[in-house]
Structures are given as structure tokens and as C-alpha cells.
Amino acid sequence: MAPQPLEVEQIPEICRREVVAWDTRAKTVAESVMKLLCEGLGLESGKFKELTFSDTRVLVGHCYPYCPQPDLTMGIISHTDPVVLTVLLQNQVPGLQVKHGDEWVDVKPVPGGLIINVGDFLQIVSNGEYKSVQHRVLANSCKEPRISIVMFFNLAKWKDSNSYGPLPELLSPEKPAIYSNFTQKEYNDNFYSKGLDSKSFIDKITI
């Protein structure tokens, strides 16, 4: 959806208006959440917007059809999102789980509710103050398909040094960086060199 403007004609006509509207609404939600996350770190509320953390957006639609043998497979394997933030809209068919401690917890659908996931990039730049969430989707045992619409948010403009790491404003002698800086190439190479997984890039750059 961004930063390169999407050619609206490329969107199927049957959902064109809805996709364009959802891009605007989801960005508004994400930027509101990011303001609160900034304040929670003691930063100016507009810091993440200034850093273009909502300016790269990818929209993904998932359909999980009925599975007659859900105990033999998964909908999506356990993973964390590599981005800054994820906004997820789902229908009323259950299946999403998050890892809490050593337990998998069901995320029950709430009518009109949205799910916000912290991603690996946010865990790194916050120096571990915010943790990316490990999650998975079970195979669908319901006759009705499970539908989810996911918007991934990530930065659009890397620093002049073309590297990133924990934000300097969050570091002190008492709270040194726990992650090393990394380049855009290192970040992209890690993402495209494997399938879905949990915190593999975080593990690589942990000091």
C-alpha cells in the first residue's frame, strides 16, 4: 500500500473501495497506538511518525478454509512479525493464539475489535522495553472459513547511516544497548532467507 502509491486499478473492483478505506483507517489506528507507545517510552508522542514507522504498509488477506483433520496441521506456524507494528482485523471464527510464558492462549474474536501486535523491529528500537509477540493460527475446525485482514507497518526511511538499532534517547549507562546496530541489507537478508520464524533476527543482534 505504501510508500510507493498503489495503483488503485490493480485492486479487484469487488473490494477496491474497501481496501483503500481500510488503508486509511488502519494507518490512523496504528499512528494512535504509536503515539501511546512513544509516551510509554518517555519520548515525544510524534517520534515514531517522525521516523516514518507507519509509512511502509503491506496489506495481506488470509483465508483459512474448513479443515477436516485440524490436529494434523497448522493454519500458520508459530512466528513473530519482523515489522514495527501489525493491525489485524478478523471475523468471528477462532484460531489465533499467542504465547504467554510457556502456554498458548486463545485470542477470542471480539466483534468490532482489532488486534495490535508488537513486531521485532519495535522490540529492537525500544531496547527491549516492548516485546514482539509470538503467535500462530490453528487449523480451522469450523465449517465457516476464518478470514483475517492484516496490515503490517514498518519504517519507510532509514537513517543517513543506513543502519538502525536501539534509539539513542532510550540508552544510558544504567540502560545500555542490548542489541547491536544493523543495516537495512542485514535486516532484509534475514527476512528473505528463511520462512516464518520467531525472533531470529533479534537473536542474531543481541549483545
Protein Blocks (a to p, Z undefined) as FASTA:
>chain_A
ZZbdcdfklpcfklmmmmmmmmmmmmmmmmmmmmmmmmmnopafklmmmnopmmpccddd
ddddddfblmlpcfbdcdddfbfbdcddddfbehiacdehjbccdddddehiacddddfk
lmmmnnomaccddddddddfbfbdcdddddddddfbdcfkopacddfklgcfklccfbdc
ddfklmmmmmmmpccdehklmmmmpZZ
